[in-house]
Amino acid sequence: MFVTLATPHYPPRNIGGVEFYVQSLARWLHQQGHRVEVVCVEQIEYGPFPRVNARVDPVEGFPVHRLTVRWRKGPLGLRDRFDHPAMELWFKAYFHSRRPDVFHLHSGYLLTVSPLRAAMKMGIPTVVSLHDFWFLCAHHTLLRPSGQVCPGPEDPAGCAYCWLSQGRRYRWMEQGLARLGVAHPHLQAGRLLRPWPFFRPWAQIMAERLRTTMRVLNQASAIHVPSRFIQRQHEGFGMRKEGVHLIRYFASPDCTQPVDQRDRAIFHVVYIGQIAPHKGIHVLLEGIRQAKTALGDKGSRRLRLTIYGDDRVFPAYRVRLQQLAGADPDIRLAGVLPREQLREALAKADVLVLPSIWPEITGIVALEALAMGVPVLASATGGIPEVVIHSQNGWLVPPRDPKAIAEALVRWIREPEALEQLRAHAKPVTSFEQTMDATLRLYQGLTGDQTSPSNQGPDLLIQDSGK
């Protein structure tokens, strides 16, 4: 079988949960004897007309097509971000020359719906993985620039205002309405601006965006959801209920056996992930500060926090975190954690923290921690509660609540047996082999190819959406 995987980014330049997922899938398919190619976006540039250039990078025995994509500025640039004519032409030429059996799009972020449209026109079966909220939200996070979580695209004018308020000069209106006590100030700001000539094209294109993305998504041969939460979110805005497959994320094969290398004199808290505002690391730092204050000098173990992640993407946020950490020697921003060091980092951790303030899809690193026997302290948001079961394999706290984080940490330091109970029940939800096998069987169902090698295991493909 020949499968083309398209993803917003691909290692080594970008390493995150989705990148790791796609890389693992590509490697596994290749090792199983299938032909695989990857397409990703390497660079974004701006110019007077949309354009796509590509270079081919042979990686691990299969080609990776790395695209440089040009967007226009202004309202037309917003359209380029979801419907890119040059992207469709590039993929049309690619599909004509390669003719894959299946095209699998891992989020439309940076790639747009254009690759899907090109594949459909060629009669190629298509799979879409909903790793984020891109089909609903131009930011792909359902998080407003103000930091507030958005319930979804309720009004094109509100979405247009949200997009424009990335620039500080637009935020004054929302802030003023909020001070006046107006409910949903971002929506009201968009509605107040709707009649203005400069604003009208933005609102019109936002309305076009939702119509286009949901129409093309619903035309895909199959839709993959890693959590029930993201399925419900998309169904609420028009995603079909048929042909939707729940395939859970997996823990890395390197993290399948629990290893305990903890220093009993230190209570080691670990964060692994993006260094970005929506990940809520600032909330975690405040929680650490409150926990240290509560413990004073009476803590039986020294509280330490290590933060792993690339801090170059959001430099202003890195500075904010450094200021919050101050001169505390027990708080360390350790930079990127290489995959080969993940097992060692988790083996030394007492608890992994996911303090997200946005609705996480699941959190692959949470699965890896659980597979290593490490409990997870996480925000009760998005799909996380489907994986982190409160008081069983971890602990859930309200988003943006540093006090709740502090209380959990203080309790575990003072009552270590409570944490050990969680460790005893920390187990992975889904294995790597189960996820890979389910994905392959999804491809086989679309192509009718039942001869491909496939491991036997629990059927993770769920096509009904009512449970």
N, C-alpha and C positions, 0 to 999 in steps of 0.2 A: 504494500500500500504506500502511496505517495501523499504525504501530508505537508501542507504549508502552514506554518504558525506565524501570525503577525502580532506583534507586541509593541507597546509604546517605546520601551527601552530594552536593551539586552546587554549583559555583561561583556566586557569588564568595566565599561565606563559607568554604568549605572547598576547598582546592586540593591534590590529591594525584594519585597515579598513576591510581587508578580513576576519580576525578572527571574528570581530563583525558581518559581513554579514552572515558567515556560522553559527555562534552561533544563530543568530536571525532566520535563516531558520530552523535549527534543532529544536529550541524551538517551533516555529510555527507549524511545521509538527507534533510534539509530542502532542501539545495542540489540534490539529485538529483530533486526534485519529489515526494517522499513526504511524507505527513502524519506528524508525530512529536509526542509529548508525553512529558514527563519527570515522574516522581514521586520525591521525595526526602524525607528526614527533616531538618528544620531545627532542631528543638528537642526535648529530652527533659525531662519533668517527672514528679513523683511524686504519687500521690494514692490515695484509698481504692478506686478502681475504674478499670479501663483505659478510655482514651478517645483519640480521634483527631480533631483539628481540622485544617483545611487552608486555605491561601490560595493563590490563583493569581497567578503572577508571569509576565507575558509577556516572554520573553527571545528576542531574535534572531529573532522571527517565529513562535515556537512557545511554547505554555504550559508552565510549570514549576509543578507542584503541590507546595508546600512544607508538610510535615506537622509538626504538634506532637503528639507521642505521649506519653501518660501510662502509666507503669508503676506497679504496686503494689510494695510492699516485702516482704521476706521470701521464702519459697519460692514464693509465688504470683507475685511479681515476676520470679523466675527463669523461670517458665513464660511470662509475658508477653513475655519476650525472644526466645522462639522460636515461640510460638503465641498470637497476640494477637487475642482475639475482636472487639474494636472495629476493628482493622486489617482483618480479613476483611470486616466489614460495610461499611467505607468503600470498599474495593476492589470489593465486590459492587455497590454503588451506582454507582461510577465505571464499571465495565465495562458495566453495564446501560445507562448513558446514552451512553457513547462507542463501544462495540463495536469495539475495535481488531482488526486482522487477526492481530497477533502481540503477545504480552506477553513482554518480555525482562527477567529479574531479574538484576541484577549484584550478587551476594552477598545472603545473607539477613540480614546484620548490620544491626541496627536495624529492618529491614523484616519479619523473621520469615518463616515459610513460609506465612503466612496469605494474602498476595497470590496466591501460586501456587495455593493451594486454591480461592480465589475464581474465578480464571481458568479452572481446570479444570472447575469446576461449570458455567461458562457455555459450555464447549466451545471456548475460545480456545486456539490453539496456544501453548505456553510454551517459552521457552529460559532456561536457567540458566547464568550464567557463574561459574565457580569462581575468583574473584579472591583468595580467602583460604581459611582452614580453618573457616569459620563452621559448616558443616554437621557438622563433627566436634567442634568445640571452642567452648565458651561464650565464651572469650576471643578467638576467631577467629584466634589466632596460633600455637597449639600451643607456647606459651611460658608456663611457670609463673611465678607472682609471685616465686619465688626466683631467676628468671633462667635456669633450666634448660630445655632443649628437651624437649618431651614427644613420645613416639612416636605417641600417639593415645589415644583413649578406651578404655583397657584394662579399667577397672573403674569403675562409676558412683560408688562410694564415694570412690575416688581423685579423680574429677572434682569431686565435691561438696566435698571437702576443699580442692582446688586453688582452687575458686571462693571459698570462705570465707576462704582464707588471703590474699586481698587485704587483709583486715584483719590488722594486726600481732598482735592477741591470739591468733590461731589458729596463728601460725607457730612458736611455741615447741615444739610437739609434733614437727613435722618436723625442726626444728633439733636437738632432743634425740636423736631417733632417728638422725640423721645422725652426731652425735658418738659414738654407740654403735656405729657401723659397720654399721647396718642397711641392707640393699640396698633401693632404691626407697622411701625414707622417707615420701614423700607418699602412696603407696599404702597403706603400713602404717598411717599415721596415719588415713586414711579408714576402714580396716577396724577399727581399734581404736574409732573413734567410731560405727561403724555401729549398735550396739545402743542407743545413747543416744536417747531420745525426741526431743530437739531436732534431732538430726542426720538422723534417718530420713527426714523429708519431703524434705530436700535431695537425698539419695541416690536416692530414688524418682523425683523429678522429673528428675534427671540421666539416669536410665535411660530415662524417658519421652522425654526430649529426643532422644537418639540414635535411638530407634525412629521418632520422628515425623519428624525432619529427613531421615533416609535414605529413609524410605518416600515422602515427598513428592518428594524429589529424583529418585528412580527412576521416579516417575510423570510427570515432565516430558517434553514432546515431544522435546526435544533438550538435551544438556548440552555446554557449551563449556568446553574446558580450554585455557589458554594455554601449558601445559608438560606434558611427559610425567610429570614428577615429581609434580605435584599430581593427575594422573590416577591414578598408582599408589597414592598415599596414600589416596585415597578408595576405590579398588577394594579395598584391604586391609580396609576396614570396611563392605563390602557394596554399594558403588555398582556398578550394572550395567556391562557392557562394550559393550553395543550402543547405538547412537545417541549416541556420544560423539565430539565433533568437536574436533580440534586446530586452533586458529586462533591463530597467534602474535601477540604484541603487536607494535606498530609504532613506528617513530621518527617524531617530529613532522615534517610536511612542511617546517618551517622549518629542519630540521637535515639536509637531504639532500645538501648540498655541503660538503666539508671546507674549513675556513678556518683558517689558521695565523696567529695574532696573538700568539704567545708572546714574552715578554721573555727573551732569552737569558741575562740576568744572574740570573734567578730561576727556580727549579724550583717550579712552581705546582701544588699538589695541591688538588683541589676535591672537596667532598662536596655533593650536592644531594638533599634528601629530607626525610622527617619528622625532627624533633628528638625522638626517643623512645628509651628504653633498649634496645628490641629491635633498633634499627638499629646499635648497637655503635659509636657515635661516640666513646665513652670509650676504646675499644680503639684507634681511630685516633689519638687524641690521645697516648696512651702510645707508640704506634708512632712518631709524629713526634718525641716527646721522645727516644726511643732513637736514632732516626736522626740527630738533631742532635748527640747525645753522640758517636756514632760518627764523624761528619764533623768535629767540632771546628771549627777555623778553616781547615781544609784543603779544604773543599768548593769546587769550582769555581763552583757556583751557590748562591745563597741559597735555603734551603728555606722555602716559604711555604704555609700552609693557609688556605683560605677555606671556611667552612661555611655553606651556604644552607639555610634552612628556617624554619618557624614555631616559635619557641621559647616561645610562650605556652601551649601545650597541656599541657606537663609542666614547670612552673616549677621544681620541685625538681631535675629533671634538668638544666635550663639552668644552675642554680647550680653543680651538680657539674661541668659542662663548663667553666664560667668559672673554677672553682677549679683544674681540671687545666690550663687554658691559662695561668693566672697572668698575669704582666705581659709575656708574650712578644709583641712587636709584630708578629711574623710569623704569628700565629694570630688569625683574625678570625671572629666569629660575625656574619654579614652579614644575617640575617633572611630574610624571604621573597624568593625570586627571581621576579619577574614573568615570565610565559611569553615576553613579547616580548624579554626580555633573556637568555634561555637560550642562544641562539646565540652571543652575544658572550661570555658567561661560559665556554662550552666552547672557544671559539676561543682564549682566553687560557690554557687549562689544558694542562699537560703530561700529567696523568693524572687520571682520575676514580676515586674510591675508594668501594666499597660494602662496609663492614666489618660487615655484618649478623651477628647472633648467632642469629637465628631463620631458619627455612627459607623464604627468599624464593621467591615464585612465579616471578619472572623478573627484575623490575626494569626498568621502562620507561626510566628515565634512562640505564641502561647501553646500551640500543639507540640512544638519541639521541647519546650520546657516541661510540659506534662509527660512527654515520652521519657524524659530524663528523671522523672520523679520530683520535679521542682514545682511547688504550688504557684499559682498565679493570682496576684492581687490586681484586679482590673475594674475599669469603669463599666457599670451596667448599661451599656449602650450598644445599639446595632445588633450584630449577630454574636457578640462575645458570650452572652448568657447561654447560647446553644452549646458552647464548648467548655466554658468555665462555670462549673456548677457550684453555686454558693454553699459554703460550709461543707462541701464534699471534696473537691479537688482544688479549690481555691476560694477566693473571697471577692465579692462584688461590692462596689461602693458607688454612690451617685457621682456622675461626672462633675468636675470642677469642685470637688469637696476635699480639700487638703486635710481637714480635721478628721474625716473618716479614714483617710490613708494613715494618718498619724496614730489614730486609735488602734487600728489593726496591727501596725508595727509594734507599738508599745505592748500590746497584749501578747504577741508572739515572743517578744524578748522576755517578758515577765513570766509567761506561761508556755515554755517551749514545747510541752506535751501537746498543746493545741495545734501548733504548726506540724508536729510529727504526725498527728492524725491526718492532716491534709496530705502530707507527703506519702503516706501509706496508700492513699486512694488516687494519687496523681498518675493517670494513665492516658495514653493517646486515644483519641476518638477513632481515627482512621489511619491505617498503615499506608505507606508509600505504594506497596504493591496493589492494594485494593483500589486506590485512586487511579493508578496507571491502567489497571485492568478495566475498570469501569469506563475510562475515557476511550480506550481502544475499542471496547464493545459498542460504545456510542458511534464511533466511526464506522464500525462494521455494519451496524444497523442502517446507516445512511447509504452505504455503498453496496451492501449485499455480499461483502467479502467475509466469509466465515472461515477462511483457511489460514488467516494470520495467527501467529503464535499468541497465546493469551493464557495468563494464569487463572486458575479457578479460585473463586472466593465469593464472599457475600455480594449480592447484586445491589450496588449503590445507586443505580439508575431509577429514579422515581419520576414517573411521567404524570401522575395525578398531582394536583396542586392543593388539594383540600385539607392536607394534614400538616 
